[in-house]
Amino acid sequence: MRSAFDEGENCPTAGPNRGLSVLDGVAVLVGVVIGIGIFGFPPLVAQFSASPEVYIGLWLAGGVVMLLGALCYAELGSAWPHTGGEYHFLRRAWGPFIALLFAWARGSVIQTGSIAAVAFIYGEYASQILPLGAYGTAAHGAFAVIALTTLNIIGTGGSKRTQVVFTAFTVIALLAIVAAGVAASSAGAPPAAPAPLSGNLAGALGMGMVFVLLTYGGWNEAAYLSGELRAPARNMPRVLLIGTLVVTAVYLLANAAYLHIFGLQGLRDTHAVGAELMRIAFGPMAAVALSLMVCVAALSTMNATILTGARVYYALGHDLPQLRMLATWSDRGETPTRALVAQGAITLALIVFGAASRNGIETMVAYTAPVFWLFMFLTAMAVIVLRMREPDRPRPFRVPLYPLPPLLFGAVCLGLLWSSAQYAGAGAWLGLAVLAAGLPLVLLQRRGALRTAEQSGT
């Protein structure tokens, strides 16, 4: 069976031009990783940190895990460069059943849950500008999902132009946060001492790492640069190491500013943490200005995720006969209209679910985390499986100190899977239930493919 994700795999190409320098690669890596999460996830990390030292240690550990994961993805991406990304790697290592289950999970859990999580971050900052009552955060997020989904239905061209307008705001807002931390060094009362954590310490650390690594997310996309990097065997480690150091340094500076002003307990109790820091440092207008920048950055992230996520539904419609209705392409807008509508409807349902919980962002992260780390573990192990199965495959970049990085990264993934499933509450179990709901569809598709193969062979 040929998957829609595999289109173009065997098309003759001259191959990508290896024109990217180390500086180019670092710029792309840093640009992809630094995103909206740093404005929404720090209070959640603080809730699972027993002390300021543990809080900072989690952010340092996140940089190490980012580097380990990026090394694994760099080898896979250099040996099997493909637009299907993880789907293609999982298919080669584990077969079409796991790959299709991943596609189902990405469309029904990972992508929609990520959009909803960012929608809640957007809603928290938008509420600083235009309060809409008790459910204002969810209302703002839902309006944004509807508007951006409509924009993508109208046409991909408009979506791309909007994305260009959005791009620079996240970095500007982060620089403002660091400046505010310096300016506000003598403002306000001393931070209150943090209250002790209750419950299992290992579980708390695991959940803290879940939020930290979501903030570091994006390295798996940037690792595909190995196909276009000059001398990848020599330069890829440099790009990954320098990029990881830059990202980690920026995140440590921002979080040091948060801790310095609010203290750990204050950070736990704060929602729109960046806006509150700007209010303390420069007054209400600065808080509004930063809220606007964060809102634009959040819209940028949501728009990009909506744009790419709908393509997963479109491909699922090709691969699963039961979802054939999703495999409809609008020539007028050059966009998968029904896929966008389905994605938007699921995301809005998740926003309603999150609004009914104690913390919408935390619930959406819990919804995606166990499923995300399950497939991240399988991708890490794919490095080892494919080394054994295809040892002669050209690999422009090979993981140094093999097999230690994939084994360490795989162990971290399993730990985060366990923590998120055990300690993240109803959201985590809902995500796993939705994953399980895809099993009958994938099994039916597999049986149909086997039947077709048998008939063609008779």
N, C-alpha and C positions, 0 to 999 in steps of 0.2 A: 504493500500500500504506500502510495506517495502522499505525503502530508502537504497541506497548504503552506505550512511553515517552511517546507523544503523547496519552495519555488525558487528557481534560479541557482540551485546548488551545482548543477552540472553544466550551467551555461558557460560557454567559452569566454574567458576574459583574459586580458593581458596582465591582470593582477594590479593591486594598488601601488601607486607610486610611493616609494619610501622617501618622502620629503620632509618628515617631521623631525625637528631637532629635539634635544633634551628639554630646552626651554619651552618649545611648543607643547610637548607632552605634559610637562608640569602644569602649564597654564590650563590645558584642557582638563586634566585630572582635578585640579583645585576648583575650577569653575563648575564641574559636574557635581562634586561632593558637597561643597558649601552651599547650603540651601536653607529653606524656611524652618527646618527642625530646630535650629539653634534659638529661635524665638518662641518655641512652644514646648519643647521637651525638657529643658533644665528644671522647671519646678517638679516635674514627674520623677526625674532622676534624683532630686533632693529628697523626695518622699521615701526613697528606698536606700538612702545613705545615712549611716549611723553617725557620721562626723564630717566636718569639712574636708579632712584628709581623705576619707573614703570617697567623698564626692569627686574631688580632683583626681584621685587614683582611678576612678571609673573612666574618666575622660582620657587619661593617659593609656589605660588598657584598651580603650576603643581604638586608639591610633595603631596599637600593635596588631590587634585583630584585623583592622582594615588592611594593613600591610600583608599579613598572612593570606587573607582572602584574595587580595589583588594579585599576589604572586601566582596563586592557583588559576585564577581566571586569565592571567596573561599567557600562561602556557596553553590553556585550552583555546584561547582566542587566536594565538599565533599558529597553532597546528591545524585548527579547523575554523578559519575565519568565516563567519556566517551571520546573516541578519537575524536568524532565529535565536541567537544567544543561548541561554540555558536550555531551551527546548531542544536545540540541535545537539548540545553536549549530552544531555540526558538520554536522548534517543540513541546516540552512538554507544553510550556506555551501558544503558539499562534496557533499551528496547522501546518499541512504540507504545506499549501499555503505560509505562511510567511517564513517558513524554506527553502523552495525551492527558493523563491525570494531572500533570503539571500545567498544561494549557488550561484545563478546566479550573484548577486552583487559582491560576493567575487571573483568569477572567472573573471568577465568582467571589474570590476572597482577597487575594493579594492586591490587585489593581484597584478594585472598588473600595476596599478598606483603606488603602493609602489615600485615595481621593477624598474619602470622608474625613480621614484624620486631618488632612491639610485644610479641608473646609472648616473644621472646628477651630483650627489655629487662625484662619482668616476671620472667622466669626468673632473670636475673642478680641482681636484688634479692631475689627469694624465696629464692634459694640462700644469701643472707646470713643469713636467718632459719632455714631448714631445709635444710642441705646434703644433696644426694642423690647425691653421687659425681661421676664424670667427666662424665656426661651429665645432670647435675642441672638445668642451665639449660634444656635442651630438654625434659626430663621435666616440669618445672614449667609451661613454656609449653604443652605438649600437654594437660596436665590442665586448664589454664585454658580452652583452646579448646573442649575437650569439655564442660566445665561450662557455659560461657556459651552454646554452641550449644544444649545441652539446655534451658537456661533460655528461650531464644528459641523453641524448638519448643513448649514448654509453653504459651507465650502472650506476645504483645506487651505486655500490660498489666504483667506482672511485670517484664519487661525495662525498661520505662519507669520503674517505681518504683525499680528498682535503679540506674538511671542518675542519678536525682535524688539518691540517697544518695551516689553517687560524686563529684559534681561539684566540690566546693571543694578537694579535696586537692592538686591540682597546684600551685595558687598558694601554698598554705600551705607545701608542700615547697620551692618556689623561694625564698620568703622565708627559710626556715631555712637554705638553702644560702648565701645572701648574708650572713646573720648569722654563720654558721660561718666564712666566709672572713675576716670582720673579727676574730672571736674568736681564730682560729688564726693570727693574723699573726706571732706570735713562736714558734709551736710547730714542733718538728721541725727537721731539718737543712736547709741551703740546697738548693734544687732542683738536680738534676744538669743539666749542659749537654746540650742535645739532640744526638742523633746525626745526622749528615748524611743527607739523603734520597738514595735511589738511584733511577735511572730517569728518565723524562721529566718535566721540571718542569711543562710545560703540562698534561700528563695528570694529574699529582698535584693541581695547583690545581683542575682540572675536577672530579675526584672529591671533593676537599674541599668544593667548592661544592654537589655533589649532596647531601652529608650536611647541610650548612648549610641548604639550601633545604627539605629534608624537615623540619627542625626548625621552619622558618617556615611549614610547610604549613597550609592552612586558609583563607588569605585569599581563595581562589577561591570558597569557600562564603559568606563574609561579604560579598563584593562585591555579592551579590544584594539587599542592603539598599536599593539605590537605588529599588526599587519602593515602599518604605514610609517613606522619609526625607522630611522637610519640605524644600521647596526644594532638590531634589537637585542641580541644576546648580551651586548655590552651596555647599551643605553637603557633598556627596560628597567633593570634594577635601579639605575640612577633616577629615572622618572618616578618610579614607585616610592623610593626612599625619600627623595626630596619633596615630592608631592605630599606624602604622608606627614613629614615633618612640618610643612607649611600649614596644612589643614589642622594638625594637632595643636600647633602654636596658636593659630587664630582662635580655635575653640577654647584653649586654656585661658587666653587673654580675656575673651568674652565672659567665661564662667568665673574667672577671678574677679572681674568687675561686678558680676552679680553677687558673688559671695561677700565681697568687700562692703557693699552697700546694704544688702538685705540680711546677711547672715544666713545660715542654713535653714533655720526655722522660718524666717521671713520669706525665703525663696520658696519653701514648701507652700506657703499660704498665698503666694502671688500667682495671678493668672497671666495677664499680658505683661510679662516681666520686663520686656524691653521698653514698653511705653511708660511703665511705672518708674524705671530707672531714669528715663529722660525727664519725666516730670520732677523728680527729686533734684536732678542736676540743673535743668534749664527752664523749668516751669511748664505750665499746661500746654502752651502752644508747641513746644518741642515734642511733648508726648503725642500730640495730634499729628505733627509732621512725621514722626517715626511710625506711628500707627498707619499712616497713609502709605509709607514706603513698604512696610511689612505686608500690608494688604495687597499691594501691587506685586510684590515678590510671591505671595501665596497664590495669587491669581495666575502668575506665570507658571508655577509648579503644577497647579491644577490643570491649566490649559494643556501643558505638555503631556501630562499623564492621561487626560481624557483623549487626546489625539492619538497616542500610541496604544492605549488600552483597548480602544474599540477595534483595532486591527486584530487583537487576540480573539474577540468574539467572532469576527468575520472568518478567521481561519478555523475556529471551532465549528462554525456552520458548514464549512467545506468538509471537515473531517468526521463530524458526527451527524448522521442522517436525521436524528431526532431534533437537531437544532438547525436544520437546513434553512429555515426562515431567516436566520441571521446572516447568511451568505448572500446578501443583496448589496450591490454597489451602485451608488448614484453617479451616473456619468456627468450630470449637471454640476454637482458640487464636488465631484471627485472624492467621495467620502462614503463609508459604510453606514448608511442612515439608520437601518434597523439595529445594527450593533450599537450605535451611539445611544439610541433610545433605550435599549435593554440595559446598557451600562449605567445610564443616568437613573433609570428606575430603581435598580439595585442600590445605587449609591444613596438615593433619597431615602429608601427604606432603612439603610444603615444609619443615616443621620437621625431619623426618627427614633431608632433603637438607642443610639447614643444619647439623644436628648433626654430619654427616660432614665438614664443611668446617672451615677454621681459625677462622673467626669467623661465628657464625650470623647476627648482625645485619647484618654487612657483606655476607654472601651474599644475604640477603633484599633488601637495598636494591639490590644489583647486579641481582637478578632483575627488579625493578620499574622501575629507573631508565630504561633506554633506551626502553621502551615508553611510560612516563609522559611523558617529555620530547618524544617524537615527537608525541603527541596534544596536548600543551600548545603546541607550535609551531603545529600546525594550528589550534588555537583562537585563538592570537594573530593569525594571518593571517586568520582569519575576520572580525576587525574591519575589515580593509582590503577584503576581498572583499565584505562586506555593505554597506560604505559605497558601493562602486561599483555594486552590484546594486540596492540599495534606498535610494537617497539621500534619498527623501522620508519614510522611516520616522521617526515621532516618536522622538526620543532624549532623554529627560529629563536624561541625563548624557552628555556627549561628551568623549572623551579630549582633554585639553589638549595643545597642541604636536603635534597629529596631522600626519603619520603617525609621528613619531619614537618615541613609547613602544611601539607594537606592533612596529615594526621592531627596536628595541633588544631588547625582550623576546624576539622571535622569534630573534634572533641568539644570545642567551644560551641559549635552548632547544636550538638546533642544536649549540652548543658542548658543552653538557652531554650531549646525545645521543651525540655523538662520543666524549667522554671516557669515559662510562659503558660504551659498547660496546667501546672499545679497551682500557681499563685495568681493568675490573672483573672479568675472569676468567670462569669457567664459568657463574656465576649469570646474568650479563648475556646470554650466548648462549642459555641455556635459556629465559629470558623471551622473547627474540626468536623462538625456535623455537616456543614455545607460541602466540605471536601469529600466526606463519605457519600454524600448524595450523588456525587459524580461517578462513583464506582459502577452503578448499573449501566449508565450511558456508555462508559468506556468499555465495559465488558460486552455489551451488545454490539458496539462497533467492532470490537476485536473478533467476535464470533462471525459477524457479517463478512469481515475481511478474509477470515480463514475459509469460510464457505465459498466465497468468490474465487479464492486461489485454488481450492479443490476442484471447482467446476471448470475452471480454465485449464486445469491439468488433465481433465478426462476427455 
